[in-house]
């Protein structure tokens, strides 16, 4: 019990230090499943290395504290940067909207509630609804942190087959939680779509993909 308390305290200290070091509001709470500070730092560093000045369209699957943080940090790089977060839980999407409204005034951040749609033993976001949000948009950065693992096996695997028509040629894709078996297998499956891929051993595991090798046109 004492070890668990110490671990939670260290996490709390690490989170506060991360917020302070990046000039982020101390009132921004980290959710149970939120990215850890070192994961945020790696993603932002990668974005800066690849997209330092141009306008960015950042698409996130799975909303939360990350939505506000990416919104604030990307706005600093370019006020025109856009964050679109797809969320499959309606109540959670409302909570995220409250957080975004509180902390991201002036930033171009949109939380989109898109329910999950079942098909046999599989489930995924309602693609017809997502297509409406994506119409006319092309993605620079895609961050996949949903659906949650309990929805079905390999719940995140459909993300690349769906989004690849919307990815720019030089887009960067992140897949979270690759320490889990389902996401590790999804990482192995997605590698065929990209010329570069690596699984980074920090936090819960993040994979990075670059260099699209398969190209199709969005409907």
N, C-alpha and C positions, 0 to 999 in steps of 0.2 A: 504493500500500500504506500509506504514511504517513497519507494522508488518511483511509483507512478506519479506521486505528487511532485517529486523533484523533476521528472520528465516534463510534466505540464508547465511547471514554473519556468524551466529552461526554454520551452516553446514560447511562452508568453514574453519572456525577456527578448528572445530572438525576434519575435514579431514587432515588438515596440522599437527595437533597434533598427529594424528594416524600415519601418515607417519614418522614423526620425532621420535616418541617413538619406532617404529619398524625398524628404520634405512633404510627406503624406500625412493626412490628418490622423492624430492619435485616437480619435473616436471611431476609426474604421476597424470593425471587429473581424477577426478571421474565423470563418466557419469551420466546422468539424472536418470537412473534406476539401477545404481550400488549399491552393498551392502553398508550399513552404517558401520562406524568403529566398533560399538559394535557387529554387525553381523559377521564381519571378525574375531574379537577377539574370539567370541564364537566358531566359526568353527575351527580356528587354535588351540585353547585350547583343543577342543574335539579330534582333530587329534593327538595332542601331548600325550593326556591321553591314546589313544588307539593304536597309531602307532608311538612311540617315536624314534625307531632306525631302524626298518626293512624297506626295500625298499617299496615304496608306488606307486601304480598306481591310480592316481586321475583322474576321468572323470567328466567333467563339461558340462552341457547343457546350452548354452547361453554364448557367449564370451564377453570380454570387459576388463576393468581395472582389474577385478577380476582374469582374466587369468594370467596377468603379476604378480599380487600380490601373488597368490597361487604358481606360478612358482618360484618366488624368495624366498618365505618363506619356501616352501617345500624343495628347493635345500639346504637350510641351515641345515635342519635336516639330509639329505642324498643326496649327489650329484647324486645318481642313481634314485632318485624319478622322476616319469614321470607324466606330466599333459597333458591330451588330452581334447580339448575343441571342442564340436560340435556346429556349428553355421549355422542357416538356411537362413541368409541374406548374400548374396555374398559380397556386398559392405562393410558391417560391418565386415565380416570375414577378409577382406583385411586391414581394419583399425586396427583391433586387431593384425594382423600379424605384422604391422608396429610398434605397441606399444611393442609387445613381442620382436621383433628384437632389439629395442632400449634399453629395460631395462633387458632382460633376457638372455644376452649372456652367454653361457656355461650351461644354464639350459635346461633340457629336456622337452620342451614345444612345443606342436603341435596343431595348429588351423586347424580344418577340416571343410571345407564348405560342408554341406550336405543339399540339398534343401528339402523343405517341400513337401509332396505328399498328395494330396486330395483324399478322398474316401467318396463320398456322402457329408454329412454335417460335416464330421470330417477331420482333417488334422494332419499329424505327419511327422517326419523326414523320409526320404527314407531309409527304414530298410535294403534293400540290400546293399546300400552304407555303412551304419554304420557297418554291419556285416563284411565287408572287412577290416575296420579299427580295429575291435575288434578281429579278428581272432588271436588265440593264446594268447590272453590277458585275465586276470582276474582282477577284480576291487576291490581295498581296500576301496576307498572313492568315492561315487557318489553324485554330487551336481546338483540338478535339478532347473534351473532358466529360462527355456525356454521349449516349445515355448511361445511367448507372448500371453496374454489373448485374444487379438483381433482376433487371428487366427481362433479359434472356441471354443465352450464350452468344458471345462475340457481338455484343450489342452495338459496338462502335465500328464494326467492320464496314457497314454500308456507307460510311462517311466519304471515303475517297471515290468509290464508283459514282456516288451522287454528285459530289462537288467538283470532280476533276474538270468538267466542262467550264466551270466558273473560275478556275485557277489561272492566273497569269503564268506565262512561260517561266518567269523567274520567281514564282511564289515559293514561300516557305511554309511547311506544314509541321505542326507539333502534335504528338499523341501522348497523352498523360496516362500514368498508372501502368507503365510497361513492366513493372515487377510482378503484376498479376498474370496468371497464365493466359487468360483470354486476350489481354492486350499484347502480351508477348507474341502470341500466335497471329494477332492482327498486324503487328509490326512486320512479321515475316511475310505475310500476305501482301501488304502494301508496298513492299520493296520493289516489286515488279513494275510499279508505276513510275519509279524515280531512278535517276542515275546515281544519286547520292542518298545514303541513309545511315544513321547511326543511333544507337541506343545509349543514352547518357545515364550513368549510374548515380544520379542524385535524387534525393527525396523519394518519391514513390515510383520513380523512373519516368523519363521523358525521351521520346524518340523524335528525331528531326529528319525531315525529308526535303530534298531539293532536286531540281532538274527533272521536269516531267518528261517521260519517254512515251506516254500515250496521250494523244490529243483528240478530243471530240468537241463539237460545237454545242453550246447550250441551246435548249429548245426555246 
